[in-house]
Amino acid sequence: MTNWQSATEAIKRTYTAKGRAASGCYSIEGIRLHERALRANVPLQLVLAAERYQHQPPGRVQQLLADLRAANIPLHSVPDAIMADLTNGRSLGGFLGLVKLPQPPDLTAITQTPHPLLLVTVDVVDPGNLGAMLRTGHAFGITALIAIGGSDPFHPKAARTSMGSLFKIPILPQADPVSLLAHLQKSGIQTVGATAQNGVPLSQADFSGSGTAVFMGSEYFGLPEAIANQLDSLVTIPMAEGIDSLSINAATAVILYEITRAFR
């Protein structure tokens, strides 16, 4: 097996949760994500580049290739057909990178930051939604993202849709909800859950505490009752008659905006 074939197999292993856990790595795709990964000094282990870039690549690609070489990151040229297969024909630029999974942040350190704002995702199963929520959270200054249950922020699609925000935000994956809720309560952090109906209207909610953890549930079923019943409050976003919910990323944006607006 050639070097590029071995590198390709390493990338493919990251396409499953089991493979990511076993290899300790996740993968990123496209020109922009690699540029942002380099700027964020994330631990890139290797990069695959489409073979077409060996001959007169565009200026932006030339610069990226030069930056990867300057950072001493192993770079492998792969046939264009292989790259197209690995990326399912997406046109984000013919680059795939292998990144070492970060060490989970210390929850105590996170909750001891001044006025922490935590985004907690519970069984958000669509990785595209999760990546978008991470990007939205980054825009509103969340302290960390905490993932519970089926939420997987290092899925390749989540990495793509985060647009690099996963390089910037501490991520605590596979958190235990019982111990998390106990820790948040002990730390004096207000726990707020989103619900489509019968919650406190968002504009009337009080976010004046020393910190807030926003719990967002499954796109299909919302928050599990066992978790929702333990939160300090549930909030509902008022909507036009006949509409029963927003997309989960839109709802996240509205709630985080309302929380951060109170402190501007």
C-alpha positions as a Markdown table, in Angstrom:
| # | Residue | x | y | z |
|---|---|---|---|---|
| 1 | Met | 0.0 | 0.0 | 0.0 |
| 2 | Thr | 1.4 | 3.4 | -1.0 |
| 3 | Asn | 1.6 | 6.4 | 1.4 |
| 4 | Trp | -1.4 | 8.1 | -0.1 |
| 5 | Gln | -3.4 | 4.9 | 0.2 |
| 6 | Ser | -2.5 | 4.5 | 3.8 |
| 7 | Ala | -3.4 | 8.1 | 4.4 |
| 8 | Thr | -6.7 | 7.6 | 2.6 |
| 9 | Glu | -7.6 | 4.7 | 4.9 |
| 10 | Ala | -6.8 | 6.8 | 7.9 |
| 11 | Ile | -9.2 | 9.5 | 6.7 |
| 12 | Lys | -11.9 | 6.9 | 5.9 |
| 13 | Arg | -11.7 | 5.5 | 9.5 |
| 14 | Thr | -12.9 | 8.9 | 10.8 |
| 15 | Tyr | -16.2 | 8.6 | 8.9 |
| 16 | Thr | -17.7 | 6.5 | 11.7 |
| 17 | Ala | -17.9 | 7.3 | 15.4 |
| 18 | Lys | -16.2 | 4.0 | 16.2 |
| 19 | Gly | -13.4 | 4.8 | 13.9 |
| 20 | Arg | -12.9 | 8.3 | 15.4 |
| 21 | Ala | -12.8 | 6.8 | 18.9 |
| 22 | Ala | -10.3 | 4.1 | 17.9 |
| 23 | Ser | -8.0 | 6.4 | 15.9 |
| 24 | Gly | -8.3 | 9.4 | 18.2 |
| 25 | Cys | -8.8 | 11.6 | 15.1 |
| 26 | Tyr | -11.5 | 13.3 | 13.1 |
| 27 | Ser | -11.4 | 14.7 | 9.5 |
| 28 | Ile | -11.9 | 18.0 | 7.9 |
| 29 | Glu | -12.6 | 18.9 | 4.3 |
| 30 | Gly | -12.1 | 21.8 | 1.9 |
| 31 | Ile | -9.7 | 24.7 | 1.4 |
| 32 | Arg | -11.3 | 27.1 | 3.9 |
| 33 | Leu | -11.3 | 24.6 | 6.8 |
| 34 | His | -7.6 | 23.8 | 6.2 |
| 35 | Glu | -6.8 | 27.5 | 6.2 |
| 36 | Arg | -8.6 | 28.0 | 9.4 |
| 37 | Ala | -7.1 | 24.9 | 11.0 |
| 38 | Leu | -3.6 | 26.2 | 10.3 |
| 39 | Arg | -4.5 | 29.6 | 11.8 |
| 40 | Ala | -6.0 | 28.0 | 14.9 |
| 41 | Asn | -2.9 | 25.7 | 15.3 |
| 42 | Val | -5.0 | 22.6 | 15.5 |
| 43 | Pro | -3.0 | 19.3 | 15.4 |
| 44 | Leu | -3.2 | 18.3 | 11.8 |
| 45 | Gln | -1.7 | 14.9 | 11.4 |
| 46 | Leu | -1.7 | 14.6 | 7.6 |
| 47 | Val | -3.4 | 16.1 | 4.5 |
| 48 | Leu | -4.6 | 14.7 | 1.2 |
| 49 | Ala | -4.6 | 17.0 | -1.7 |
| 50 | Ala | -6.2 | 16.3 | -5.1 |
| 51 | Glu | -3.7 | 15.4 | -7.8 |
| 52 | Arg | -4.8 | 18.3 | -10.1 |
| 53 | Tyr | -3.2 | 20.7 | -7.7 |
| 54 | Gln | 0.3 | 19.4 | -8.7 |
| 55 | His | 0.1 | 21.5 | -11.9 |
| 56 | Gln | -0.5 | 25.2 | -11.8 |
| 57 | Pro | -2.9 | 25.4 | -8.8 |
| 58 | Pro | -4.8 | 28.6 | -8.2 |
| 59 | Gly | -3.1 | 31.2 | -6.0 |
| 60 | Arg | -5.1 | 30.4 | -2.9 |
| 61 | Val | -4.3 | 26.7 | -3.2 |
| 62 | Gln | -0.6 | 27.5 | -3.8 |
| 63 | Gln | -0.6 | 29.5 | -0.6 |
| 64 | Leu | -2.3 | 26.7 | 1.3 |
| 65 | Leu | 0.1 | 24.1 | 0.0 |
| 66 | Ala | 3.0 | 26.3 | 1.0 |
| 67 | Asp | 1.6 | 26.9 | 4.4 |
| 68 | Leu | 1.1 | 23.1 | 5.0 |
| 69 | Arg | 4.7 | 22.4 | 4.0 |
| 70 | Ala | 6.0 | 25.2 | 6.2 |
| 71 | Ala | 4.1 | 23.6 | 9.1 |
| 72 | Asn | 5.8 | 20.2 | 8.3 |
| 73 | Ile | 2.4 | 18.5 | 7.9 |
| 74 | Pro | 2.6 | 15.3 | 5.8 |
| 75 | Leu | 1.0 | 16.0 | 2.5 |
| 76 | His | -0.2 | 13.3 | 0.1 |
| 77 | Ser | -1.3 | 13.8 | -3.5 |
| 78 | Val | -4.2 | 11.5 | -4.4 |
| 79 | Pro | -5.9 | 10.8 | -7.7 |
| 80 | Asp | -8.8 | 13.2 | -8.5 |
| 81 | Ala | -11.2 | 10.3 | -8.8 |
| 82 | Ile | -10.3 | 9.1 | -5.3 |
| 83 | Met | -10.8 | 12.6 | -3.9 |
| 84 | Ala | -14.1 | 12.9 | -5.6 |
| 85 | Asp | -15.2 | 9.6 | -4.1 |
| 86 | Leu | -14.0 | 10.5 | -0.6 |
| 87 | Thr | -15.9 | 13.8 | -0.7 |
| 88 | Asn | -19.0 | 12.5 | -2.5 |
| 89 | Gly | -18.3 | 15.1 | -5.2 |
| 90 | Arg | -18.6 | 18.1 | -3.0 |
| 91 | Ser | -16.9 | 21.2 | -4.4 |
| 92 | Leu | -15.3 | 22.6 | -1.2 |
| 93 | Gly | -11.8 | 22.2 | -2.7 |
| 94 | Gly | -9.8 | 19.0 | -3.0 |
| 95 | Phe | -8.4 | 18.8 | 0.5 |
| 96 | Leu | -9.0 | 16.3 | 3.3 |
| 97 | Gly | -7.2 | 16.5 | 6.6 |
| 98 | Leu | -6.7 | 14.2 | 9.6 |
| 99 | Val | -6.9 | 16.1 | 12.9 |
| 100 | Lys | -6.2 | 14.8 | 16.4 |
| 101 | Leu | -9.2 | 14.9 | 18.7 |
| 102 | Pro | -8.8 | 17.5 | 21.4 |
| 103 | Gln | -8.6 | 16.6 | 25.0 |
| 104 | Pro | -12.1 | 17.2 | 26.6 |
| 105 | Pro | -12.0 | 20.4 | 28.6 |
| 106 | Asp | -12.3 | 20.4 | 32.4 |
| 107 | Leu | -15.9 | 21.1 | 33.3 |
| 108 | Thr | -15.0 | 22.8 | 36.6 |
| 109 | Ala | -12.7 | 25.2 | 34.7 |
| 110 | Ile | -15.4 | 26.0 | 32.2 |
| 111 | Thr | -18.0 | 26.8 | 34.9 |
| 112 | Gln | -15.6 | 29.0 | 36.8 |
| 113 | Thr | -15.1 | 31.4 | 34.0 |
| 114 | Pro | -16.9 | 34.8 | 34.4 |
| 115 | His | -20.5 | 34.4 | 33.5 |
| 116 | Pro | -20.3 | 31.2 | 31.5 |
| 117 | Leu | -22.7 | 30.6 | 28.6 |
| 118 | Leu | -22.9 | 26.9 | 27.8 |
| 119 | Leu | -24.7 | 25.3 | 24.9 |
| 120 | Val | -25.9 | 21.8 | 25.7 |
| 121 | Thr | -27.1 | 19.6 | 22.9 |
| 122 | Val | -29.1 | 16.5 | 23.8 |
| 123 | Asp | -29.6 | 13.9 | 21.1 |
| 124 | Val | -29.2 | 16.3 | 18.2 |
| 125 | Val | -28.8 | 13.6 | 15.7 |
| 126 | Asp | -28.2 | 15.5 | 12.4 |
| 127 | Pro | -24.5 | 16.4 | 12.4 |
| 128 | Gly | -25.2 | 19.2 | 10.0 |
| 129 | Asn | -27.5 | 20.8 | 12.6 |
| 130 | Leu | -24.9 | 20.3 | 15.3 |
| 131 | Gly | -22.2 | 21.9 | 13.3 |
| 132 | Ala | -24.5 | 24.9 | 12.5 |
| 133 | Met | -25.3 | 25.2 | 16.2 |
| 134 | Leu | -21.6 | 25.2 | 17.0 |
| 135 | Arg | -21.1 | 28.0 | 14.5 |
| 136 | Thr | -24.1 | 29.9 | 15.9 |
| 137 | Gly | -22.8 | 29.5 | 19.4 |
| 138 | His | -19.4 | 30.7 | 18.5 |
| 139 | Ala | -21.0 | 33.9 | 17.0 |
| 140 | Phe | -22.8 | 34.6 | 20.3 |
| 141 | Gly | -19.8 | 33.9 | 22.5 |
| 142 | Ile | -20.6 | 30.6 | 24.1 |
| 143 | Thr | -18.0 | 29.4 | 26.6 |
| 144 | Ala | -18.3 | 25.8 | 25.5 |
| 145 | Leu | -20.5 | 23.2 | 23.8 |
| 146 | Ile | -21.5 | 20.1 | 25.8 |
| 147 | Ala | -22.8 | 17.2 | 23.8 |
| 148 | Ile | -25.1 | 14.5 | 25.4 |
| 149 | Gly | -26.3 | 11.3 | 23.9 |
| 150 | Gly | -26.4 | 11.0 | 20.1 |
| 151 | Ser | -24.9 | 14.5 | 19.5 |
| 152 | Asp | -21.5 | 14.0 | 17.8 |
| 153 | Pro | -19.7 | 17.3 | 17.1 |
| 154 | Phe | -16.7 | 15.6 | 15.4 |
| 155 | His | -18.7 | 13.9 | 12.7 |
| 156 | Pro | -17.3 | 15.0 | 9.3 |
| 157 | Lys | -20.5 | 16.8 | 8.4 |
| 158 | Ala | -20.6 | 18.6 | 11.7 |
| 159 | Ala | -17.0 | 19.7 | 11.1 |
| 160 | Arg | -17.9 | 21.0 | 7.7 |
| 161 | Thr | -20.9 | 23.0 | 8.7 |
| 162 | Ser | -19.2 | 24.5 | 11.8 |
| 163 | Met | -17.0 | 26.3 | 9.3 |
| 164 | Gly | -14.0 | 26.1 | 11.7 |
| 165 | Ser | -15.9 | 27.0 | 14.9 |
| 166 | Leu | -15.0 | 23.6 | 16.3 |
| 167 | Phe | -11.4 | 24.8 | 16.3 |
| 168 | Lys | -12.2 | 27.7 | 18.6 |
| 169 | Ile | -14.9 | 26.5 | 21.1 |
| 170 | Pro | -14.1 | 24.0 | 23.9 |
| 171 | Ile | -16.2 | 20.8 | 23.3 |
| 172 | Leu | -17.1 | 18.3 | 25.9 |
| 173 | Pro | -18.5 | 15.2 | 24.1 |
| 174 | Gln | -20.5 | 12.3 | 25.5 |
| 175 | Ala | -21.3 | 14.1 | 28.8 |
| 176 | Asp | -23.3 | 12.3 | 31.4 |
| 177 | Pro | -26.5 | 14.2 | 32.0 |
| 178 | Val | -26.9 | 13.3 | 35.7 |
| 179 | Ser | -23.4 | 14.4 | 36.7 |
| 180 | Leu | -23.6 | 17.4 | 34.4 |
| 181 | Leu | -26.8 | 18.7 | 36.0 |
| 182 | Ala | -25.5 | 18.1 | 39.5 |
| 183 | His | -22.4 | 20.1 | 38.7 |
| 184 | Leu | -24.3 | 23.0 | 37.1 |
| 185 | Gln | -26.6 | 23.2 | 40.1 |
| 186 | Lys | -23.6 | 23.1 | 42.5 |
| 187 | Ser | -21.9 | 25.8 | 40.5 |
| 188 | Gly | -25.0 | 28.1 | 40.6 |
| 189 | Ile | -25.4 | 28.0 | 36.8 |
| 190 | Gln | -29.0 | 28.5 | 35.6 |
| 191 | Thr | -30.2 | 25.7 | 33.4 |
| 192 | Val | -32.7 | 26.6 | 30.7 |
| 193 | Gly | -34.3 | 24.3 | 28.2 |
| 194 | Ala | -36.1 | 25.0 | 24.9 |
| 195 | Thr | -39.6 | 23.7 | 24.4 |
| 196 | Ala | -41.9 | 24.3 | 21.5 |
| 197 | Gln | -44.9 | 24.8 | 23.8 |
| 198 | Asn | -46.0 | 25.8 | 27.3 |
| 199 | Gly | -42.6 | 27.3 | 28.4 |
| 200 | Val | -42.0 | 30.8 | 29.7 |
| 201 | Pro | -42.2 | 33.2 | 26.7 |
| 202 | Leu | -38.6 | 33.9 | 25.8 |
| 203 | Ser | -38.9 | 37.7 | 26.2 |
| 204 | Gln | -40.1 | 37.2 | 29.8 |
| 205 | Ala | -37.3 | 34.8 | 30.8 |
| 206 | Asp | -34.8 | 36.0 | 33.4 |
| 207 | Phe | -31.2 | 35.5 | 32.5 |
| 208 | Ser | -29.6 | 37.6 | 35.2 |
| 209 | Gly | -27.9 | 34.8 | 37.0 |
| 210 | Ser | -24.2 | 34.2 | 37.3 |
| 211 | Gly | -24.2 | 31.9 | 34.3 |
| 212 | Thr | -26.5 | 30.0 | 31.9 |
| 213 | Ala | -26.6 | 26.6 | 30.3 |
| 214 | Val | -29.0 | 26.3 | 27.4 |
| 215 | Phe | -30.3 | 22.8 | 26.7 |
| 216 | Met | -31.5 | 22.1 | 23.2 |
| 217 | Gly | -33.1 | 18.7 | 22.5 |
| 218 | Ser | -33.6 | 16.4 | 19.6 |
| 219 | Glu | -34.9 | 17.9 | 16.3 |
| 220 | Tyr | -37.7 | 15.4 | 16.4 |
| 221 | Phe | -38.6 | 14.9 | 20.0 |
| 222 | Gly | -37.2 | 17.8 | 21.9 |
| 223 | Leu | -35.7 | 17.4 | 25.3 |
| 224 | Pro | -36.2 | 14.1 | 27.1 |
| 225 | Glu | -38.7 | 14.5 | 30.0 |
| 226 | Ala | -36.1 | 13.2 | 32.5 |
| 227 | Ile | -33.8 | 16.1 | 31.7 |
| 228 | Ala | -36.5 | 18.8 | 31.1 |
| 229 | Asn | -38.0 | 18.1 | 34.5 |
| 230 | Gln | -34.7 | 18.9 | 36.2 |
| 231 | Leu | -34.0 | 22.2 | 34.6 |
| 232 | Asp | -34.6 | 25.5 | 36.3 |
| 233 | Ser | -36.9 | 26.7 | 33.6 |
| 234 | Leu | -38.2 | 26.0 | 30.1 |
| 235 | Val | -38.6 | 28.8 | 27.5 |
| 236 | Thr | -40.7 | 29.0 | 24.4 |
| 237 | Ile | -40.2 | 31.2 | 21.4 |
| 238 | Pro | -43.5 | 32.9 | 20.3 |
| 239 | Met | -44.3 | 32.2 | 16.7 |
| 240 | Ala | -47.1 | 32.9 | 14.2 |
| 241 | Glu | -50.3 | 31.0 | 14.4 |
| 242 | Gly | -50.1 | 27.6 | 12.7 |
| 243 | Ile | -46.3 | 27.2 | 13.2 |
| 244 | Asp | -45.3 | 24.8 | 15.9 |
| 245 | Ser | -41.5 | 25.0 | 15.8 |
| 246 | Leu | -38.4 | 26.6 | 14.4 |
| 247 | Ser | -35.4 | 24.7 | 13.0 |
| 248 | Ile | -33.1 | 23.8 | 15.9 |
| 249 | Asn | -30.3 | 26.1 | 14.7 |
| 250 | Ala | -32.7 | 29.0 | 14.3 |
| 251 | Ala | -34.1 | 28.4 | 17.8 |
| 252 | Thr | -30.6 | 28.3 | 19.2 |
| 253 | Ala | -29.8 | 31.6 | 17.6 |
| 254 | Val | -32.9 | 33.3 | 18.9 |
| 255 | Ile | -32.4 | 32.1 | 22.4 |
| 256 | Leu | -28.6 | 32.9 | 22.5 |
| 257 | Tyr | -29.3 | 36.3 | 21.1 |
| 258 | Glu | -31.9 | 37.0 | 23.8 |
| 259 | Ile | -29.5 | 35.9 | 26.5 |
| 260 | Thr | -26.5 | 37.9 | 25.3 |
| 261 | Arg | -28.7 | 41.0 | 24.6 |
| 262 | Ala | -29.4 | 41.2 | 28.3 |
| 263 | Phe | -25.8 | 41.8 | 29.0 |
| 264 | Arg | -25.0 | 44.4 | 26.3 |
